[in-house]
Structures are given as structure tokens and as C-alpha cells.
């Protein structure tokens, strides 16, 4: 008889299989994004591994491994995980905000190349006008439909900060759509 233990074990194996599939399909872009930030192959591999562990916790919310939403989610996750590793690597007292602003944002150009559906380019153009911190929160909230709690965990910030960023992003997008231009902070 199959029983519940077999059912739960099979589901757990399915989750691992999905993460393995995601890794096999997107290993190159994950490493490329991590390398752009960390400039160290070992740290980039650590970042990808840590990212995969985080994704395993939310694997039920991740769509098909080949889906453009999954690819954009992966880019955001790897970028933020890499930045967190960089912060840990360079003691917090020596890492200033100006250093973080100098990290190249190759990830959004990679994301642009990955998303090929018509109609999304206008949305992407609007999101690109947002500051990086607002953009990440907005993409995870509006596009990936993650809760504030999930976004806080994924970005390594408080839920209050997530709510503020999503609210600011929403306000900036409204301003852009009404013809008021971007609202850079």
C-alpha cells in the first residue's frame, strides 16, 4: 500500500527535482549574475547554492522552469543573494552605500534578453526607470505575486521596508503612467 509516507516523500523528491531542473537550465545565467557582483568564482558558486536553498523553500510558488517569470525570479534572487554575500564578505562597517551603488547591474540586461513576450517591453521600460531597490520589490510583488513576508525574506529586509518600497514603486509607476516622468529617489 502506498500510504501517506510515500506520498510526502514523493512530493519532497518532486521539489528537489524541480530545483535540479532549474539549476541545470539556468546555471550559466545564475553564475554570470553572481560573478558580475562578487568577482570571485567560489563566492559566485556559494551564492548560487544559497539561492537554490532559498528557492527550495518556495518551490511551490515557482512556475515552469523554462517560464520567463521563473527566469526573472532567478535573476533577482541571485543578485540579492550575491549582494548579501558581498556585504558579509566586506565587514558592514567598511561597506558603504556608495560601494553598493557601483555594483554593475548586468542582471536587468540579462532579464531583458530573457523576456521575449510582446507587450512586456513597455512594462519593463517603466520598471527600469525605478531605483533598483524599488524595482526588485515591485517585480517580486506585482509580477511574481509574492507576499510582503516572502519578499522580506528573499531580499533580506524587514516587512515594513518591503511595504514602503512597494508603495513607493506603485506611486512612481502611477506618476510615470500619468505622464509625470520618473520619480528617482
N, C-alpha and C positions, 0 to 999 in steps of 0.2 A: 504494500500500500504506500502511496506517495506521501501523505501526511503533511503537516504544516512545516516541519523542519526542512524537508526537501524543497518546499515552496519558497521559504525565506532564503535558503542557500542559493537556489536558482536565481532569485531576484538580486542577491548580492553579487553573484557572478556576472549577471547581466550589466550591473553598474560598472564593474571593473572592465568588462569587455567594451563598454561604450567609451570609457576613458582611454583605454588602449587604442581603440579606433580613432578617437580624436587626436591622440598623440601621434599615431602613425600617419594620419592625413596632414597634420598641421605642425609637425615637429620643426620644419625648416623656418616657418614664419615665427613660431614661438621663440626659437633660438635667435633669429635675426633681431626681433624686437628687444629681447633681453640683452643681446650683445651691444646693441646701439646705446643702451643705457649704462650697462655695467662695464663694458670694455674688457671683460675677462671671461674666458670660455668656461672655466669651472664654476664661477658665480652664475653665469647665464644658465648652465645646466641645473644648478641648485634652484634658481628662480623658476625654471620650467617645472621641476619636480614639485616644488612648493605650490605652484599654481595648480598642478594636476590634483594634488591633495585637496586643495580648496574646492576645486570643481567637483570632486567626488562627493562632497557634502551636498551639493546642489545638482547632482546629475539628473534628477527627475525633471528639473526645470530647463535642462539643455535640450534643444531640438536635435534634429538630424545632424550628424557630424559634418555633412557636406553643405549644410544650410549657411547662407550668408550671415544670418543672425548669430549663429554659433561662431563663425569666424570673427565677427566684430567683438563678440563677448570675450573670446580668447585673447585678442589683441589688448583689450582693456585690462583683463586680468593679469596678463604677463607684464604689461607696462607698470601697473601699480605694484605688483609683487616685486618687480625689479627695483623700483624706486624705494620700496620699503627695505629691501636688502641693502641698497646703497646707503640709506640712512643709518642702518645698523652698522654697516662696514665703517663708515666715517663717523666717528662719535658725534652725537647730536649737538654737542657744543661747538664742533668745528664745521658742521654742515649748515650753511646759511641758506636762506630762501633764494638768494641770488645765484647760488650754485645750482639749485634745482631748476631755476628758470633757464639755465644754459644746457640742460639735457636736451638733446635733439629729439624732435617729435616725429621721427620717421614712421611711427605707428599709424598715424592718420593717413599718410600717403599710401601705406600698405593696405589700410582699410578701404580707401577709395578704390584701389585696384581690385579688391576682392568683391566689392558690391557692384553688381552689373545690372540690377533691375532698373527699368525705366521709371521715372518719377521720383526715385530716391535721391537723385543727384541734387535736386532743389533743396530737399531736406538736409542732405549732407552739407551743402553750401551754407545753410543757415546755422547748423550746429558748429561748423568750423569757425564761425565768427565769435563763438563763445570762448571765454577763457577756458583753459584745459580742465581746471577743477570743476567748473560748472558743466562742461561738455561731458565728462565722464559720468557724473551723477545723473545728468539728463538722459544720456543714452541708456544707462542701466535702468532708469526708472520708466521712461516713456517707450523706449524701443524694446527692451528686454523684459519689461514689466516686473522688475524685482521690487520687493518691499524695501522700505527705508532701513529696516533692520538688516536685511541681506546686503544692501549696498554698503551700509556702515561696516559690516564685517569684511566685505570684499575690498573696500578702499582703505580700511584701517583707520576710520574716523568715527566720531560719535553720530548717533542718530539725529541729534539736534543739528549738527553740521550738515548732514545729508538733507534734512528738511529745508535748511536755509539755502543750500546750493540748488536744490530742485526748484524752490520758489524763485530764486534769482534767475535761474535759467528760463523758467516759464515767463517771467516778466520781460527778460531780454528778448525772447522769441516773439512775444506779443508786440514789443516795440519794433522789432525788425519787420514783422508782417504788416504793421500799420504804416510802414514807410519811414520810421524814425531812425533807421540805421542801427548799428550795433551799440551795445552798452558795455564797453570794456571797463573792467574794474580797475 
